[in-house]
Amino acid sequence: MEQHTITEILNRSISRELLARDLLRLAYVAKDGTPRNIPIAFTWNGSQIVLCTTKNAPKLHSLRHNPQVALTIDTEVHPPKILLLRGRAELDVVDGIPEEYLQMNGSYEMTPEQRVEWEAEVRSLYDGMVRIVITPTWAKLIDFDTTLPTAVEELVRQRAERQQA
């Protein structure tokens, strides 16, 4: 998929709303060769998805071996709004707590006192983390208004062709 197409999809208002959410689902191939799909907090920096995880997370071995990932960000309403992304995970080991980690966890409802306690706990637990940075190489937005899943689009086209015949 060409970059200008990805950019156009990601700049749509629904995509921007989805990219502002708290959680996405990260799909990757695990060490044993089987698929994994996990919920994980994220932040969008305008061009990349950034995830943060512990330095001992099992997914890191898998992502080093096969960095290709698929991401899903969606809503819990009917009809859902769904942003599907694919890309390559780049791993960046950092000392301390990445600012993105604090940002992505800043939207949870906490009192100011709870936030201070949470951040102190995080800083005492982690001496470093791994930033997983994903630049989208493919994107599809499904809103069931202007866009549909590809298979449903095909059925709609086939129905129209039958009706014209």
DSSP file with accessible surface (Angstrom, degrees, kcal/mol):
  #  RESIDUE AA STRUCTURE BP1 BP2  ACC     N-H-->O    O-->H-N    N-H-->O    O-->H-N    TCO  KAPPA ALPHA  PHI   PSI    X-CA   Y-CA   Z-CA
    1    1 A M              0   0  108      0, 0.0     2,-0.1     0, 0.0     0, 0.0   0.000 360.0 360.0 360.0 137.8    0.0    0.0    0.0
    2    2 A E    >>  -     0   0  127      1,-0.1     4,-1.9     4,-0.0     3,-0.8  -0.433 360.0-121.4 -77.9 147.7    1.4    3.4   -0.9
    3    3 A Q  H 3> S+     0   0  110      1,-0.3     4,-2.9     2,-0.2     5,-0.2   0.857 110.4  57.4 -57.8 -39.2    2.2    5.9    1.9
    4    4 A H  H 3> S+     0   0  124      1,-0.2     4,-2.1     2,-0.2    -1,-0.3   0.868 106.9  49.8 -64.1 -32.3   -0.2    8.6    0.6
    5    5 A T  H <> S+     0   0   47     -3,-0.8     4,-2.3     2,-0.2    -1,-0.2   0.924 111.6  48.0 -69.7 -43.9   -3.1    6.1    0.8
    6    6 A I  H  X S+     0   0    2     -4,-1.9     4,-2.8     1,-0.2     5,-0.2   0.944 112.2  49.7 -59.9 -46.6   -2.2    5.2    4.4
    7    7 A T  H  X S+     0   0   56     -4,-2.9     4,-1.7     1,-0.2    -2,-0.2   0.911 109.4  51.5 -60.6 -42.3   -1.9    8.8    5.3
    8    8 A E  H  < S+     0   0   96     -4,-2.1     4,-0.5    -5,-0.2    -1,-0.2   0.927 112.4  45.9 -62.1 -43.6   -5.3    9.6    3.8
    9    9 A I  H >< S+     0   0   12     -4,-2.3     3,-1.2     1,-0.2     6,-0.3   0.940 113.5  48.5 -64.7 -45.4   -6.9    6.8    5.8
   10   10 A L  H 3< S+     0   0   10     -4,-2.8    -1,-0.2     1,-0.3    -2,-0.2   0.750 106.8  57.5 -70.8 -21.0   -5.2    7.8    9.0
   11   11 A N  T 3< S+     0   0   93     -4,-1.7    -1,-0.3    -5,-0.2    -2,-0.2   0.539  79.6 111.6 -86.2  -7.4   -6.2   11.4    8.6
   12   12 A R  S <> S-     0   0   77     -3,-1.2     4,-2.5    -4,-0.5     5,-0.2  -0.362  79.9-118.4 -64.2 148.9   -9.9   10.7    8.4
   13   13 A S  H  > S+     0   0   66      1,-0.2     4,-2.2     2,-0.2     5,-0.2   0.887 113.7  50.9 -60.3 -39.5  -11.8   11.9   11.5
   14   14 A I  H  > S+     0   0   30      1,-0.2     4,-2.4     2,-0.2    -1,-0.2   0.922 109.9  50.5 -65.6 -41.4  -12.9    8.4   12.5
   15   15 A S  H  > S+     0   0    0     -6,-0.3     4,-2.9     1,-0.2    -2,-0.2   0.931 109.1  51.3 -60.7 -43.9   -9.4    7.2   12.3
   16   16 A R  H  X S+     0   0  135     -4,-2.5     4,-0.7     1,-0.2    -1,-0.2   0.895 109.4  50.8 -62.1 -38.3   -8.1   10.1   14.5
   17   17 A E  H >< S+     0   0  118     -4,-2.2     3,-0.8    -5,-0.2    -1,-0.2   0.928 112.5  46.1 -62.5 -44.0  -10.8    9.3   17.0
   18   18 A L  H >< S+     0   0    3     -4,-2.4     3,-1.8     1,-0.2    -2,-0.2   0.898 107.8  56.2 -66.9 -38.3   -9.7    5.6   17.1
   19   19 A L  H 3< S+     0   0    7     -4,-2.9    25,-0.3     1,-0.3    -1,-0.2   0.641 102.2  58.8 -69.5 -11.5   -6.0    6.6   17.3
   20   20 A A  T << S+     0   0   80     -3,-0.8    -1,-0.3    -4,-0.7    -2,-0.2   0.436  86.0 106.8 -94.0  -0.4   -6.9    8.6   20.5
   21   21 A R  S <  S-     0   0   81     -3,-1.8    21,-0.2    -4,-0.2     3,-0.1  -0.123  74.2-122.6 -73.2 176.2   -8.3    5.5   22.3
   22   22 A D  S    S+     0   0   59      1,-0.1    20,-1.4    19,-0.1     2,-0.4   0.816  82.4  36.8 -89.0 -38.0   -6.5    3.7   25.2
   23   23 A L  E     +A   41   0A  81     18,-0.2    51,-0.3    51,-0.1     2,-0.3  -0.922  51.8 176.8-125.7 148.1   -6.1    0.2   24.0
   24   24 A L  E     -A   40   0A   1     16,-2.2    16,-2.3    -2,-0.4     2,-0.5  -0.835  32.9-112.9-131.5 173.1   -5.5   -1.7   20.8
   25   25 A R  E     -AB  39  72A  90     47,-2.5    47,-1.9    -2,-0.3     2,-0.5  -0.965  25.6-155.2-111.0 126.7   -5.0   -5.4   20.0
   26   26 A L  E     -AB  38  71A   0     12,-3.0    12,-2.5    -2,-0.5     2,-0.4  -0.907   7.2-165.3-103.5 120.7   -1.6   -6.5   18.9
   27   27 A A  E     +AB  37  70A  30     43,-3.2    43,-1.9    -2,-0.5     2,-0.3  -0.914  22.4 145.8-108.5 134.5   -1.3   -9.6   16.8
   28   28 A Y  E     -A   36   0A  24      8,-1.9     8,-2.5    -2,-0.4     2,-0.6  -0.935  51.3 -93.1-153.9 172.1    2.0  -11.3   16.3
   29   29 A V  E     -A   35   0A  60     39,-0.4    37,-0.2    37,-0.4    36,-0.1  -0.859  43.9-136.9 -98.4 122.6    3.5  -14.8   15.8
   30   30 A A    >   -     0   0    9      4,-3.0     3,-2.4    -2,-0.6    29,-0.1  -0.153  28.6 -95.2 -75.1 170.7    4.7  -16.3   19.1
   31   31 A K  T 3  S+     0   0  158      1,-0.3    -1,-0.1     2,-0.1    -2,-0.0   0.835 125.2  54.2 -55.3 -34.5    7.9  -18.1   19.8
   32   32 A D  T 3  S-     0   0  105      2,-0.1    -1,-0.3     1,-0.1    -2,-0.1   0.384 120.8-106.5 -85.7   6.4    6.1  -21.5   19.3
   33   33 A G  S <  S+     0   0   54     -3,-2.4    -2,-0.1     1,-0.3    -1,-0.1   0.436  82.4 120.3  87.7  -0.9    4.8  -20.4   15.8
   34   34 A T        -     0   0   59      1,-0.1    -4,-3.0    -5,-0.1    -1,-0.3  -0.634  68.0 -99.6 -96.6 155.7    1.2  -19.9   17.0
   35   35 A P  E     -A   29   0A 109      0, 0.0     2,-0.3     0, 0.0    -6,-0.2  -0.390  33.1-165.6 -74.0 150.9   -0.7  -16.6   16.7
   36   36 A R  E     -A   28   0A  94     -8,-2.5    -8,-1.9    -2,-0.1     2,-0.3  -0.975   8.6-174.3-130.2 148.7   -1.1  -14.3   19.6
   37   37 A N  E     +A   27   0A  94     -2,-0.3   -10,-0.2   -10,-0.2    34,-0.1  -0.911  16.1 174.2-144.9 111.4   -3.5  -11.3   20.0
   38   38 A I  E     -A   26   0A  40    -12,-2.5   -12,-3.0    -2,-0.3     2,-0.3  -0.925  32.0-122.0-125.1 144.5   -3.1   -9.2   23.1
   39   39 A P  E     +A   25   0A  90      0, 0.0     2,-0.3     0, 0.0   -14,-0.2  -0.630  41.2 167.8 -77.7 140.8   -4.7   -6.0   24.3
   40   40 A I  E     -A   24   0A  20    -16,-2.3   -16,-2.2    -2,-0.3     2,-0.1  -0.981  36.9-108.1-155.3 143.7   -2.1   -3.3   25.1
   41   41 A A  E     +A   23   0A  13     -2,-0.3    11,-0.4   -18,-0.2     2,-0.3  -0.375  44.9 173.7 -69.2 151.1   -2.1    0.4   25.8
   42   42 A F        -     0   0    4    -20,-1.4     2,-0.3    62,-0.2     9,-0.2  -0.957  24.8-148.1-150.2 167.9   -0.7    2.6   23.1
   43   43 A T  E     -C   50   0A  27      7,-1.8     7,-3.0    -2,-0.3     2,-0.5  -0.979  14.3-139.3-139.1 151.1   -0.2    6.2   21.9
   44   44 A W  E     -C   49   0A  58     -2,-0.3     5,-0.2   -25,-0.3    -2,-0.0  -0.952  10.1-170.2-109.5 124.1   -0.2    7.7   18.4
   45   45 A N        -     0   0   76      3,-2.4     4,-0.1    -2,-0.5    -1,-0.1   0.278  59.3 -89.1 -99.6  11.5    2.5   10.3   17.8
   46   46 A G  S    S+     0   0   52      2,-0.3     3,-0.1     1,-0.0    -2,-0.0   0.093 120.9  27.0 104.2 -20.2    1.2   11.4   14.5
   47   47 A S  S    S+     0   0   71      1,-0.4     2,-0.3    87,-0.0    -3,-0.0   0.460 119.0  41.0-143.3 -15.3    3.1    8.9   12.4
   48   48 A Q        -     0   0   50     87,-0.2    -3,-2.4     2,-0.0     2,-0.4  -0.980  67.2-125.7-140.2 151.7    3.7    5.9   14.5
   49   49 A I  E     -CD  44 134A   0     85,-2.8    85,-2.8    -2,-0.3     2,-0.5  -0.812  29.4-159.7 -89.6 132.8    2.0    3.7   17.1
   50   50 A V  E     +CD  43 133A   0     -7,-3.0    -7,-1.8    -2,-0.4     2,-0.3  -0.978  12.7 177.2-120.9 125.4    4.1    3.4   20.3
   51   51 A L  E     - D   0 132A   0     81,-2.6    81,-3.2    -2,-0.5     2,-0.4  -0.869  13.0-153.3-114.8 154.6    3.7    0.6   22.8
   52   52 A C  E     + D   0 131A   8    -11,-0.4     2,-0.3    -2,-0.3    79,-0.2  -0.990  19.6 164.0-131.1 142.8    5.7    0.1   26.0
   53   53 A T  E     - D   0 130A  14     77,-2.1    77,-2.8    -2,-0.4    48,-0.0  -0.932  41.4 -77.7-148.8 169.4    6.4   -3.1   27.8
   54   54 A T    >   -     0   0   36     -2,-0.3     3,-1.4    75,-0.2    75,-0.2  -0.314  40.6-118.0 -67.7 155.2    8.7   -4.7   30.3
   55   55 A K  T 3  S+     0   0   85     73,-0.5    -1,-0.1     1,-0.3    74,-0.1   0.698 114.6  49.6 -69.5 -16.4   12.2   -5.7   29.3
   56   56 A N  T 3  S+     0   0  136      4,-0.0    -1,-0.3     3,-0.0    -2,-0.1   0.207  77.2 136.7-106.6  16.4   11.3   -9.4   30.1
   57   57 A A    X>  -     0   0    9     -3,-1.4     3,-1.6     1,-0.1     4,-0.6  -0.412  56.5-134.7 -66.8 131.9    8.0   -9.6   28.2
   58   58 A P  H >> S+     0   0  111      0, 0.0     4,-1.2     0, 0.0     3,-0.7   0.825 100.8  67.5 -56.7 -30.5    7.7  -12.8   26.2
   59   59 A K  H 3> S+     0   0   26      1,-0.2     4,-2.7     2,-0.2     5,-0.2   0.782  87.9  68.0 -63.5 -24.2    6.4  -10.9   23.1
   60   60 A L  H <> S+     0   0    2     -3,-1.6     4,-2.3     2,-0.2    -1,-0.2   0.917  97.3  50.2 -64.7 -42.3    9.8   -9.3   22.7
   61   61 A H  H <X S+     0   0  100     -3,-0.7     4,-1.8    -4,-0.6    -1,-0.2   0.940 113.6  47.1 -58.5 -44.7   11.6  -12.6   21.7
   62   62 A S  H  X S+     0   0    6     -4,-1.2     4,-2.9     1,-0.2    -2,-0.2   0.909 111.6  49.3 -63.9 -43.7    8.8  -13.2   19.2
   63   63 A L  H  < S+     0   0    2     -4,-2.7    -1,-0.2     1,-0.2    -2,-0.2   0.824 108.7  53.1 -69.8 -29.2    9.0   -9.7   17.8
   64   64 A R  H  < S+     0   0  145     -4,-2.3    -1,-0.2    -5,-0.2    -2,-0.2   0.886 114.5  42.7 -68.7 -37.1   12.8   -9.9   17.4
   65   65 A H  H  < S+     0   0  159     -4,-1.8    -2,-0.2     1,-0.3    -1,-0.2   0.885 137.2   9.9 -74.4 -42.2   12.3  -13.1   15.4
   66   66 A N     <  -     0   0   53     -4,-2.9   -37,-0.4   -37,-0.2    -1,-0.3  -0.813  65.1-176.8-141.6  96.7    9.4  -11.9   13.3
   67   67 A P        +     0   0   19      0, 0.0    22,-3.1     0, 0.0     2,-0.3   0.476  46.4 115.9 -79.2   0.6    8.7   -8.1   13.6
   68   68 A Q  E     + E   0  88A  94     20,-0.2   -39,-0.4    18,-0.1     2,-0.3  -0.541  43.5 173.4 -73.5 130.6    5.6   -8.2   11.4
   69   69 A V  E     - E   0  87A   8     18,-2.7    18,-1.9    -2,-0.3     2,-0.4  -0.904  27.3-148.2-134.7 161.5    2.4   -7.2   13.3
   70   70 A A  E     -BE  27  86A  36    -43,-1.9   -43,-3.2    -2,-0.3     2,-0.4  -0.987  17.5-161.3-128.0 140.5   -1.2   -6.5   12.8
   71   71 A L  E     -BE  26  85A   2     14,-3.2    14,-2.5    -2,-0.4     2,-0.4  -0.946   6.5-165.6-124.4 144.6   -3.1   -4.0   15.0
   72   72 A T  E     +BE  25  84A  34    -47,-1.9   -47,-2.5    -2,-0.4     2,-0.4  -0.998   6.6 178.5-129.6 128.6   -6.9   -3.5   15.6
   73   73 A I  E     + E   0  83A   1     10,-2.3    10,-3.0    -2,-0.4     2,-0.3  -0.998  24.2 152.4-124.7 123.5   -8.4   -0.5   17.3
   74   74 A D  E     - E   0  82A  31     -2,-0.4     2,-0.2   -51,-0.3     8,-0.2  -0.898  38.2-112.2-147.1 173.5  -12.2   -0.6   17.5
   75   75 A T        -     0   0   25      6,-1.4   -57,-0.0    -2,-0.3    -2,-0.0  -0.641  19.8-130.1-105.2 168.1  -15.2    0.6   19.4
   76   76 A E  S    S+     0   0  148     -2,-0.2     2,-0.2     4,-0.1    -1,-0.0  -0.021  76.5  92.5-106.9  25.8  -17.7   -1.4   21.4
   77   77 A V  S    S-     0   0   93      2,-0.1    -2,-0.1     4,-0.1     4,-0.1  -0.738  81.9 -78.2-114.9 167.6  -20.9   -0.1   19.8
   78   78 A H  S    S+     0   0  175     -2,-0.2    -2,-0.1     1,-0.2     3,-0.0  -0.948 119.7  28.2-112.9 128.8  -23.0   -1.3   16.9
   79   79 A P  S    S-     0   0   58      0, 0.0    -1,-0.2     0, 0.0    -2,-0.1   0.593 101.1-142.0 -76.0 146.9  -22.0   -0.8   14.2
   80   80 A P        -     0   0   32      0, 0.0     2,-0.5     0, 0.0    -2,-0.1  -0.293   2.9-134.8 -71.0 158.4  -18.4   -0.8   15.3
   81   81 A K        -     0   0   64     -4,-0.1    -6,-1.4    63,-0.1     2,-0.4  -0.968  29.9-170.7-108.2 130.8  -15.8    1.5   13.9
   82   82 A I  E     -EF  74 142A  30     60,-3.0    60,-3.2    -2,-0.5     2,-0.5  -0.988  18.9-167.5-133.7 128.3  -12.6   -0.5   13.2
   83   83 A L  E     -EF  73 141A   0    -10,-3.0   -10,-2.3    -2,-0.4     2,-0.5  -0.975  12.3-167.3-113.7 119.6   -9.1    0.6   12.2
   84   84 A L  E     +EF  72 140A  46     56,-3.1    56,-2.3    -2,-0.5     2,-0.3  -0.914  10.7 177.3-107.4 131.2   -6.9   -2.2   11.0
   85   85 A L  E     -EF  71 139A   2    -14,-2.5   -14,-3.2    -2,-0.5     2,-0.3  -0.963  13.8-166.8-132.4 150.9   -3.2   -1.6   10.7
   86   86 A R  E     +EF  70 138A 125     52,-1.9    51,-3.2    -2,-0.3    52,-1.2  -0.964  26.5 128.1-131.1 152.6   -0.2   -3.6    9.7
   87   87 A G  E     -EF  69 136A   0    -18,-1.9   -18,-2.7    -2,-0.3     2,-0.5  -0.969  53.1 -79.4-176.0-169.5    3.5   -2.8   10.1
   88   88 A R  E     -EF  68 135A 132     47,-0.7    47,-0.8    -2,-0.3     2,-0.4  -0.964  38.6-130.9-118.4 128.0    6.9   -3.8   11.4
   89   89 A A  E     - F   0 134A   5    -22,-3.1     2,-0.5    -2,-0.5    45,-0.2  -0.633  17.3-164.6 -82.3 128.9    7.8   -3.5   15.1
   90   90 A E  E     - F   0 133A 111     43,-2.4    43,-2.9    -2,-0.4     2,-0.5  -0.962  13.4-143.0-110.5 132.3   11.0   -1.8   16.0
   91   91 A L  E     - F   0 132A  49     -2,-0.5     2,-0.5    41,-0.2    41,-0.2  -0.824  16.8-176.1-103.5 132.4   12.2   -2.4   19.5
   92   92 A D  E     - F   0 131A  69     39,-2.4    39,-3.0    -2,-0.5     2,-0.4  -0.937  13.7-152.3-130.6 104.0   14.0    0.4   21.5
   93   93 A V  E     - F   0 130A  80     -2,-0.5     2,-0.3    37,-0.2    37,-0.2  -0.652  23.2-176.3 -77.9 128.1   15.3   -0.6   24.9
   94   94 A V  E     - F   0 129A  32     35,-3.1    35,-1.7    -2,-0.4     2,-0.3  -0.937  27.2-119.2-128.0 149.9   15.3    2.5   27.2
   95   95 A D  E    S- F   0 128A 148     -2,-0.3    33,-0.3    33,-0.2    32,-0.1  -0.632  81.8  -1.4 -78.9 144.5   16.5    3.3   30.7
   96   96 A G  S    S-     0   0   29     31,-2.7    33,-0.3    -2,-0.3    -2,-0.2  -0.258 112.1 -35.4  74.3-161.1   13.7    4.5   33.0
   97   97 A I        -     0   0   20     31,-0.1    -2,-0.1    29,-0.1     5,-0.0  -0.875  60.8-124.5-104.4 120.6   10.1    5.0   32.1
   98   98 A P    >>  -     0   0   11      0, 0.0     4,-1.4     0, 0.0     3,-0.8  -0.340  17.0-126.7 -62.6 142.5    9.4    6.3   28.5
   99   99 A E  H 3> S+     0   0  115      1,-0.3     4,-2.4     2,-0.2     5,-0.2   0.862 109.9  62.2 -57.5 -35.3    7.3    9.4   28.5
  100  100 A E  H 3> S+     0   0   38      1,-0.2     4,-3.2     2,-0.2    -1,-0.3   0.870  98.6  55.7 -59.4 -36.7    4.8    7.6   26.1
  101  101 A Y  H <> S+     0   0   34     -3,-0.8     4,-1.3     1,-0.2    -1,-0.2   0.924 109.5  45.2 -63.2 -41.9    4.1    5.1   28.9
  102  102 A L  H  < S+     0   0    5     -4,-1.4     4,-0.2     1,-0.2    -2,-0.2   0.899 115.1  48.8 -68.8 -37.5    3.1    7.8   31.3
  103  103 A Q  H >< S+     0   0  108     -4,-2.4     3,-1.6     1,-0.2     4,-0.3   0.940 109.4  50.7 -64.9 -48.7    1.0    9.5   28.6
  104  104 A M  H 3< S+     0   0    9     -4,-3.2     3,-0.4     1,-0.3    -1,-0.2   0.768 114.2  44.5 -67.3 -23.6   -0.8    6.4   27.5
  105  105 A N  T >< S+     0   0   17     -4,-1.3     3,-0.6    -5,-0.2    -1,-0.3   0.383  93.1  84.9 -97.7   5.4   -1.8    5.5   31.0
  106  106 A G  T <  S+     0   0   42     -3,-1.6    -1,-0.2    -4,-0.2     4,-0.2   0.597  77.5  65.5 -81.8 -11.0   -2.8    9.1   31.8
  107  107 A S  T 3  S+     0   0   63     -3,-0.4    -1,-0.2    -4,-0.3     2,-0.1   0.601  76.1 103.1 -90.0 -10.3   -6.3    8.7   30.4
  108  108 A Y  S <  S-     0   0   91     -3,-0.6     2,-0.7     1,-0.1    -3,-0.0  -0.457  89.1 -98.0 -69.1 147.5   -7.4    6.2   33.0
  109  109 A E        +     0   0  196     -2,-0.1     2,-0.3     6,-0.0    -1,-0.1  -0.530  64.1 147.2 -72.7 111.2   -9.6    7.7   35.7
  110  110 A M        -     0   0   54     -2,-0.7     0, 0.0    -4,-0.2     0, 0.0  -0.991  47.3-120.2-139.9 144.2   -7.4    8.4   38.7
  111  111 A T     >  -     0   0   62     -2,-0.3     4,-2.7     1,-0.1     5,-0.2  -0.414  39.9-104.2 -71.2 162.1   -7.5   11.0   41.3
  112  112 A P  H  > S+     0   0   98      0, 0.0     4,-2.1     0, 0.0     5,-0.2   0.900 125.3  51.4 -55.7 -37.3   -4.3   13.2   41.4
  113  113 A E  H  > S+     0   0  126      2,-0.2     4,-2.2     1,-0.2     5,-0.2   0.914 109.6  48.5 -66.3 -43.1   -3.3   11.3   44.6
  114  114 A Q  H  > S+     0   0   97      1,-0.2     4,-3.0     2,-0.2    -1,-0.2   0.897 109.5  53.9 -62.4 -38.7   -3.8    7.9   42.8
  115  115 A R  H  X S+     0   0   60     -4,-2.7     4,-2.7     2,-0.2     5,-0.2   0.918 108.3  48.4 -62.7 -43.7   -1.8    9.2   39.9
  116  116 A V  H  X S+     0   0  103     -4,-2.1     4,-2.2    -5,-0.2    -1,-0.2   0.929 114.2  46.5 -62.4 -45.0    1.1   10.1   42.1
  117  117 A E  H  X S+     0   0  136     -4,-2.2     4,-2.3     2,-0.2    -2,-0.2   0.917 113.0  49.4 -64.1 -43.2    1.0    6.7   43.8
  118  118 A W  H  X S+     0   0   61     -4,-3.0     4,-2.6     2,-0.2    -2,-0.2   0.942 111.9  47.5 -61.7 -47.3    0.8    4.8   40.5
  119  119 A E  H  X S+     0   0   55     -4,-2.7     4,-2.6     1,-0.2    -1,-0.2   0.902 111.1  51.1 -64.8 -38.5    3.7    6.7   39.0
  120  120 A A  H  X S+     0   0   59     -4,-2.2     4,-1.9    -5,-0.2    -1,-0.2   0.919 111.1  49.2 -63.4 -41.1    5.8    6.1   42.1
  121  121 A E  H  X S+     0   0  116     -4,-2.3     4,-1.5     2,-0.2    -2,-0.2   0.931 111.5  48.6 -63.4 -45.1    5.0    2.4   41.9
  122  122 A V  H  X S+     0   0    7     -4,-2.6     4,-2.4     1,-0.2     3,-0.4   0.945 111.8  48.9 -60.1 -47.3    5.9    2.3   38.2
  123  123 A R  H  < S+     0   0  122     -4,-2.6    -1,-0.2     1,-0.2    -2,-0.2   0.835 112.4  48.7 -65.3 -31.1    9.2    4.1   38.8
  124  124 A S  H  < S+     0   0   90     -4,-1.9    -1,-0.2    -5,-0.2    -2,-0.2   0.761 114.9  45.1 -78.8 -22.9   10.1    1.8   41.6
  125  125 A L  H  < S+     0   0  110     -4,-1.5     2,-0.5    -3,-0.4    -2,-0.2   0.879 108.3  53.9 -87.9 -42.4    9.3   -1.4   39.7
  126  126 A Y     <  -     0   0   51     -4,-2.4    -1,-0.1    -5,-0.2     3,-0.1  -0.836  45.0-178.1-103.4 129.2   10.9   -0.8   36.3
  127  127 A D  S    S-     0   0  118     -2,-0.5   -31,-2.7     1,-0.3     2,-0.3   0.550  82.2 -16.7 -91.8  -9.8   14.6    0.2   35.7
  128  128 A G  E     - F   0  95A   2    -33,-0.3   -73,-0.5     2,-0.0    -1,-0.3  -0.963  63.1-150.8-176.3 170.9   13.8    0.4   32.0
  129  129 A M  E     - F   0  94A   1    -35,-1.7   -35,-3.1    -2,-0.3     2,-0.5  -0.877  21.9-110.7-144.4 176.2   11.3   -0.6   29.4
  130  130 A V  E     -DF  53  93A   1    -77,-2.8   -77,-2.1    -2,-0.3     2,-0.5  -0.979  21.4-147.8-117.5 125.3   11.1   -1.4   25.7
  131  131 A R  E     -DF  52  92A  41    -39,-3.0   -39,-2.4    -2,-0.5     2,-0.7  -0.813   8.4-155.9 -86.1 126.6    9.4    0.9   23.3
  132  132 A I  E     -DF  51  91A   0    -81,-3.2   -81,-2.6    -2,-0.5     2,-0.5  -0.943  13.6-167.4-104.6 112.0    7.7   -1.0   20.5
  133  133 A V  E     -DF  50  90A  10    -43,-2.9   -43,-2.4    -2,-0.7     2,-0.5  -0.904   5.2-172.8-109.6 124.9    7.4    1.5   17.6
  134  134 A I  E     -DF  49  89A   0    -85,-2.8   -85,-2.8    -2,-0.5   -45,-0.2  -0.973  10.7-162.7-123.2 119.5    5.2    0.6   14.6
  135  135 A T  E     - F   0  88A  49    -47,-0.8   -47,-0.7    -2,-0.5   -87,-0.2  -0.896  34.0-116.2 -95.8 119.7    5.0    2.6   11.5
  136  136 A P  E     + F   0  87A   5      0, 0.0   -49,-0.3     0, 0.0     3,-0.1  -0.353  35.8 174.1 -60.6 132.1    1.9    1.6    9.5
  137  137 A T  E    S+     0   0A  73    -51,-3.2     2,-0.3     1,-0.3   -50,-0.2   0.374  74.6  23.2-111.4  -4.5    2.6    0.0    6.2
  138  138 A W  E     - F   0  86A  57    -52,-1.2   -52,-1.9  -132,-0.1    -1,-0.3  -0.961  67.9-179.0-158.7 143.6   -1.1   -0.9    5.5
  139  139 A A  E     + F   0  85A   1     -2,-0.3     2,-0.3   -54,-0.2   -54,-0.2  -0.996   8.4 179.6-149.7 144.9   -4.3    0.6    6.8
  140  140 A K  E     - F   0  84A  33    -56,-2.3   -56,-3.1    -2,-0.3     2,-0.5  -0.966  11.5-158.2-145.2 130.4   -8.1    0.0    6.5
  141  141 A L  E     - F   0  83A   4     -2,-0.3     2,-0.5   -58,-0.2   -58,-0.2  -0.932   6.6-169.5-106.9 129.4  -10.9    1.9    8.2
  142  142 A I  E     + F   0  82A   9    -60,-3.2   -60,-3.0    -2,-0.5     6,-0.2  -0.983  22.5 153.3-119.3 116.9  -14.2    0.1    8.4
  143  143 A D        -     0   0   12      4,-0.8     5,-0.2    -2,-0.5    -1,-0.1   0.401  50.5-129.0-120.7  -2.3  -17.1    2.4    9.6
  144  144 A F  S    S+     0   0   78      3,-2.4     4,-0.1     1,-0.1   -63,-0.1   0.606  98.3  68.2  61.6  13.7  -20.1    0.5    8.0
  145  145 A D  S    S+     0   0  139      2,-0.4    -1,-0.1   -66,-0.0     3,-0.1   0.626 120.3   3.8-117.8 -61.5  -21.2    3.8    6.5
  146  146 A T  S    S+     0   0  102      1,-0.2     2,-0.3     0, 0.0    -4,-0.0   0.634 135.3  36.8-100.0 -20.4  -18.6    4.8    4.0
  147  147 A T        -     0   0   20     -7,-0.0    -3,-2.4     6,-0.0    -4,-0.8  -0.990  62.2-174.6-136.2 146.8  -16.4    1.6    4.2
  148  148 A L        -     0   0   45     -2,-0.3    -7,-0.1    -6,-0.2     5,-0.0  -0.852  43.9 -75.5-128.3 164.9  -17.2   -2.0    4.7
  149  149 A P     >  -     0   0   35      0, 0.0     4,-2.7     0, 0.0     3,-0.4  -0.335  50.9-113.4 -57.1 146.3  -15.1   -5.2    5.2
  150  150 A T  H  > S+     0   0   86      1,-0.2     4,-2.2     2,-0.2     5,-0.2   0.881 116.1  52.0 -53.9 -43.3  -13.6   -6.2    1.9
  151  151 A A  H  > S+     0   0   68      1,-0.2     4,-1.9     2,-0.2    -1,-0.2   0.897 111.2  47.2 -63.8 -37.9  -15.7   -9.4    1.7
  152  152 A V  H  > S+     0   0   60     -3,-0.4     4,-2.6     2,-0.2    -2,-0.2   0.907 108.6  55.0 -70.9 -38.9  -18.9   -7.5    2.3
  153  153 A E  H  X S+     0   0   75     -4,-2.7     4,-2.3     1,-0.2    -2,-0.2   0.916 108.0  50.5 -57.1 -40.9  -17.9   -4.9   -0.3
  154  154 A E  H  X S+     0   0   94     -4,-2.2     4,-2.7    -5,-0.2    -2,-0.2   0.916 109.2  49.9 -64.8 -41.4  -17.6   -7.8   -2.8
  155  155 A L  H  X S+     0   0  102     -4,-1.9     4,-2.6     2,-0.2    -2,-0.2   0.905 109.9  51.0 -64.3 -39.8  -21.0   -9.1   -1.9
  156  156 A V  H  X S+     0   0   60     -4,-2.6     4,-2.3     2,-0.2    -2,-0.2   0.930 111.5  48.0 -62.1 -43.7  -22.6   -5.7   -2.4
  157  157 A R  H  X S+     0   0  117     -4,-2.3     4,-2.3    -5,-0.2    -2,-0.2   0.936 111.9  49.1 -62.7 -44.9  -20.9   -5.4   -5.8
  158  158 A Q  H  X S+     0   0   60     -4,-2.7     4,-2.4     1,-0.2    -2,-0.2   0.904 110.0  51.2 -63.3 -40.3  -22.1   -8.9   -6.8
  159  159 A R  H  X S+     0   0  126     -4,-2.6     4,-2.5     1,-0.2    -1,-0.2   0.931 109.6  50.4 -62.5 -43.3  -25.6   -8.1   -5.7
  160  160 A A  H  X S+     0   0   38     -4,-2.3     4,-1.7     1,-0.2    -2,-0.2   0.911 110.0  50.3 -61.8 -39.9  -25.6   -4.9   -7.8
  161  161 A E  H  X S+     0   0  100     -4,-2.3     4,-1.2     2,-0.2    -1,-0.2   0.909 110.7  49.3 -65.5 -40.2  -24.3   -6.8  -10.8
  162  162 A R  H  < S+     0   0  161     -4,-2.4     3,-0.3     1,-0.2    -2,-0.2   0.909 110.6  50.5 -64.8 -40.1  -27.1   -9.4  -10.4
  163  163 A Q  H  < S+     0   0  143     -4,-2.5    -1,-0.2     1,-0.2    -2,-0.2   0.813 110.0  49.9 -70.3 -28.4  -29.7   -6.7  -10.1
  164  164 A Q  H  <        0   0  167     -4,-1.7    -1,-0.2    -5,-0.2    -2,-0.2   0.715 360.0 360.0 -80.1 -21.5  -28.5   -5.0  -13.3
  165  165 A A     <        0   0  120     -4,-1.2    -3,-0.0    -3,-0.3    -4,-0.0  -0.092 360.0 360.0 -75.7 360.0  -28.5   -8.3  -15.3
